[in-house]
Amino acid sequence: MRAELFPRERAEVAPGAVHVPGWLSPARQRELVASCRQWARGPVPIRHTKLPGGGVMSVMTVCVGWHWQPYRYTRTADDVNGVRVAGFPDWLAELGREALAAAYGGAGAGRGAYAPDTALVNFYDGDARMGMHQDKDERSGAPVVSLSVGDTCVFRFGNTGNRGRPYTDVELVSGDLFVFGGPSRFAYHGVPRVLPGTSDPALGLAGRLNITLRETGLRD
């Protein structure tokens, strides 16, 4: 009802950072849930990532294409089971190009040149959070494409200089697209809060999935 009364509109949160509400159709969301469940089973299973300082991330993560561990990419999950991660599918790269076009306005924004080769899939239960951080382990400055499925979250998008203010809090609902590139590519961002129970029951998902597509700039 709220969505009908107050439609959410596309917004440029910062230069190069664009929020496109409701971009994923319900059918595409269900397809992504099914794919994420398959990736979560392996060959490298979903896990809580251990940080170099001894801490453990509250989100659970599984990777496709390249395996991310703090703070580098490898083809094999040396910090989990030593197995090569699932391959990055062509359909997911095409989805990334479609997302970039939707955010930045078509082929003129370099859609055809965008070639994501890894996806980090983060699962948030009601207690999971993501601290303010930069996505800077890639060797490419290409935009990051972020897809939200499941429970709504508060997404905090900050500045490129530090983890504090100024920042903008954006409510990301299931189906929303968020792209950040250009001047905002290395902005700090995080998730201070998830709103449990806000997912559409038809998804069959309790929690939030965040799929981020990136170009690593790496070669085998």
VEXDREN-2710 file (C-alpha; in Angstrom, 1 decimal):
% VEXDREN-2710
k/r/px/py/pz
1/MET/0.0/0.0/0.0
2/ARG/2.8/2.4/0.8
3/ALA/4.4/1.8/-2.5
4/GLU/1.2/2.7/-4.3
5/LEU/0.6/5.9/-2.3
6/PHE/4.2/7.0/-2.4
7/PRO/6.0/5.7/-5.5
8/ARG/9.8/5.4/-5.1
9/GLU/11.6/7.0/-8.0
10/ARG/15.1/6.7/-9.5
11/ALA/17.6/8.9/-7.6
12/GLU/21.2/9.9/-7.9
13/VAL/22.4/9.7/-4.3
14/ALA/25.8/11.0/-5.2
15/PRO/27.7/11.6/-8.5
16/GLY/27.9/8.2/-10.2
17/ALA/25.8/6.5/-7.4
18/VAL/22.2/5.7/-8.6
19/HIS/19.3/4.0/-6.9
20/VAL/16.7/2.4/-9.2
21/PRO/13.8/1.1/-7.1
22/GLY/11.9/-2.1/-8.1
23/TRP/14.2/-2.8/-11.1
24/LEU/14.1/-6.6/-10.7
25/SER/10.8/-8.3/-11.5
26/PRO/9.3/-10.8/-9.0
27/ALA/10.2/-13.6/-11.5
28/ARG/13.8/-12.5/-11.8
29/GLN/14.0/-12.2/-8.0
30/ARG/12.9/-15.8/-7.6
31/GLU/15.4/-16.9/-10.2
32/LEU/18.2/-15.1/-8.3
33/VAL/17.1/-16.8/-5.0
34/ALA/17.3/-20.2/-6.7
35/SER/20.7/-19.5/-8.1
36/CYS/22.1/-18.2/-4.8
37/ARG/20.9/-21.3/-3.1
38/GLN/22.7/-23.4/-5.6
39/TRP/25.9/-21.4/-5.2
40/ALA/25.6/-21.6/-1.4
41/ARG/25.8/-25.4/-1.5
42/GLY/29.2/-25.3/-3.2
43/PRO/31.6/-26.2/-4.6
44/VAL/32.7/-23.6/-2.0
45/PRO/29.9/-23.3/0.5
46/ILE/28.5/-20.1/2.0
47/ARG/30.3/-19.2/5.2
48/HIS/31.0/-16.4/7.7
49/THR/34.3/-14.8/6.5
50/LYS/37.1/-14.7/9.0
51/LEU/38.9/-11.4/9.2
52/PRO/42.7/-11.1/9.6
53/GLY/42.3/-9.6/13.1
54/GLY/40.4/-12.6/14.3
55/GLY/36.9/-11.2/13.9
56/VAL/34.1/-13.0/12.0
57/MET/31.7/-11.2/9.7
58/SER/28.0/-11.4/10.7
59/VAL/26.9/-11.8/7.1
60/MET/27.4/-15.1/5.3
61/THR/29.2/-14.9/1.9
62/VAL/29.6/-17.1/-1.2
63/CYS/31.5/-16.0/-4.3
64/VAL/31.1/-16.7/-8.0
65/GLY/33.9/-16.4/-10.6
66/TRP/36.6/-15.3/-8.2
67/HIS/36.8/-16.0/-4.5
68/TRP/37.1/-13.0/-2.2
69/GLN/38.9/-13.3/1.1
70/PRO/40.2/-10.3/3.1
71/TYR/41.7/-8.6/1.1
72/ARG/42.3/-10.3/-2.2
73/TYR/40.8/-12.4/-5.0
74/THR/41.8/-15.9/-5.9
75/ARG/40.3/-18.6/-8.1
76/THR/40.4/-21.2/-5.3
77/ALA/39.0/-20.7/-1.8
78/ASP/42.2/-21.3/0.1
79/ASP/40.6/-20.0/3.4
80/VAL/37.6/-22.5/3.1
81/ASN/38.2/-25.8/1.4
82/GLY/40.8/-25.1/-1.3
83/VAL/38.4/-25.7/-4.1
84/ARG/37.8/-23.6/-7.2
85/VAL/34.7/-21.4/-7.0
86/ALA/31.7/-21.8/-9.3
87/GLY/32.1/-20.2/-12.7
88/PHE/30.7/-16.8/-13.4
89/PRO/27.7/-17.3/-15.8
90/ASP/27.2/-15.3/-19.0
91/TRP/23.6/-14.5/-18.0
92/LEU/24.8/-12.8/-14.8
93/ALA/27.2/-10.6/-16.8
94/GLU/24.4/-9.7/-19.2
95/LEU/22.2/-8.8/-16.2
96/GLY/25.0/-6.5/-15.0
97/ARG/25.1/-4.7/-18.3
98/GLU/21.3/-4.3/-18.3
99/ALA/21.6/-2.9/-14.7
100/LEU/24.3/-0.4/-15.8
101/ALA/22.1/0.8/-18.7
102/ALA/19.1/1.2/-16.4
103/ALA/21.2/3.2/-13.9
104/TYR/23.2/5.3/-16.3
105/GLY/21.0/5.7/-19.3
106/GLY/21.7/3.1/-22.0
107/ALA/24.6/2.2/-24.3
108/GLY/26.0/5.7/-24.1
109/ALA/27.1/4.9/-20.5
110/GLY/29.5/2.2/-21.7
111/ARG/27.1/-0.7/-21.2
112/GLY/28.8/-2.8/-23.9
113/ALA/32.2/-2.5/-22.3
114/TYR/31.1/-3.6/-18.8
115/ALA/32.4/-7.1/-18.2
116/PRO/31.8/-8.2/-14.6
117/ASP/33.6/-11.4/-13.7
118/THR/32.8/-11.9/-10.1
119/ALA/29.8/-11.8/-7.8
120/LEU/29.9/-11.6/-4.0
121/VAL/26.6/-12.9/-2.6
122/ASN/26.0/-11.8/1.0
123/PHE/23.2/-13.2/3.1
124/TYR/21.9/-11.1/6.0
125/ASP/19.7/-12.5/8.8
126/GLY/17.9/-10.1/11.1
127/ASP/21.0/-9.5/13.2
128/ALA/23.6/-9.2/10.4
129/ARG/25.3/-5.9/9.7
130/MET/28.0/-4.6/7.4
131/GLY/30.4/-1.9/8.6
132/MET/31.5/1.0/6.5
133/HIS/34.1/-0.1/4.0
134/GLN/35.4/0.6/0.5
135/ASP/35.3/-2.0/-2.4
136/LYS/38.9/-1.5/-3.4
137/ASP/40.4/-5.0/-3.8
138/GLU/39.6/-4.9/-7.5
139/ARG/42.2/-3.7/-10.1
140/SER/39.4/-2.2/-12.2
141/GLY/37.6/1.1/-11.5
142/ALA/34.4/-0.2/-13.3
143/PRO/31.1/0.4/-11.4
144/VAL/29.8/-2.0/-8.8
145/VAL/26.3/-3.3/-9.5
146/SER/24.3/-4.2/-6.3
147/LEU/21.1/-6.1/-6.4
148/SER/18.8/-6.5/-3.3
149/VAL/16.4/-9.5/-2.8
150/GLY/14.4/-10.3/0.3
151/ASP/14.2/-8.2/3.5
152/THR/14.5/-4.4/3.3
153/CYS/17.7/-2.9/4.7
154/VAL/19.1/0.5/5.5
155/PHE/22.0/1.1/3.1
156/ARG/24.4/3.8/4.2
157/PHE/26.3/5.4/1.3
158/GLY/29.1/7.7/2.4
159/ASN/32.0/9.7/1.0
160/THR/35.4/8.7/-0.4
161/GLY/37.5/10.2/2.4
162/ASN/36.4/8.5/5.6
163/ARG/33.8/6.2/7.3
164/GLY/31.9/9.1/8.9
165/ARG/29.7/11.9/7.6
166/PRO/28.6/13.0/5.2
167/TYR/26.6/10.0/4.2
168/THR/23.1/9.2/3.0
169/ASP/20.8/6.4/4.3
170/VAL/18.8/4.7/1.5
171/GLU/16.1/2.1/2.1
172/LEU/16.8/-0.8/-0.3
173/VAL/13.7/-3.0/-0.9
174/SER/13.6/-6.4/-2.6
175/GLY/14.1/-5.8/-6.3
176/ASP/16.1/-2.6/-5.9
177/LEU/19.2/-1.8/-7.9
178/PHE/22.0/0.4/-6.7
179/VAL/25.0/1.2/-8.9
180/PHE/28.1/3.2/-7.9
181/GLY/30.9/4.2/-10.2
182/GLY/32.8/7.2/-11.4
183/PRO/33.4/9.7/-8.6
184/SER/31.6/7.4/-6.1
185/ARG/33.3/4.1/-7.1
186/PHE/35.4/4.1/-3.9
187/ALA/32.9/5.6/-1.5
188/TYR/32.5/4.0/1.9
189/HIS/29.2/2.2/2.3
190/GLY/27.6/-0.3/4.7
191/VAL/24.4/-1.8/6.1
192/PRO/23.6/-0.7/9.7
193/ARG/20.2/-2.3/9.8
194/VAL/18.0/-5.0/8.3
195/LEU/14.3/-5.0/8.7
196/PRO/13.3/-8.6/9.4
197/GLY/10.0/-10.0/8.0
198/THR/9.7/-7.4/5.2
199/SER/10.4/-9.9/2.4
200/ASP/7.5/-11.0/0.1
201/PRO/6.5/-14.5/1.4
202/ALA/6.2/-15.6/-2.3
203/LEU/10.0/-15.4/-2.5
204/GLY/10.4/-18.2/0.1
205/LEU/13.3/-16.3/1.6
206/ALA/13.7/-15.2/5.3
207/GLY/16.5/-12.7/5.3
208/ARG/18.2/-10.5/2.7
209/LEU/20.4/-11.4/-0.3
210/ASN/22.7/-8.8/-1.7
211/ILE/24.4/-9.7/-5.0
212/THR/27.2/-7.4/-6.0
213/LEU/28.7/-7.7/-9.5
214/ARG/32.3/-6.4/-10.1
215/GLU/35.1/-6.4/-12.6
216/THR/38.2/-7.7/-10.8
217/GLY/40.6/-6.6/-13.6
218/LEU/42.5/-9.9/-12.9
219/ARG/43.6/-12.6/-15.3
220/ASP/44.3/-16.2/-14.7
END
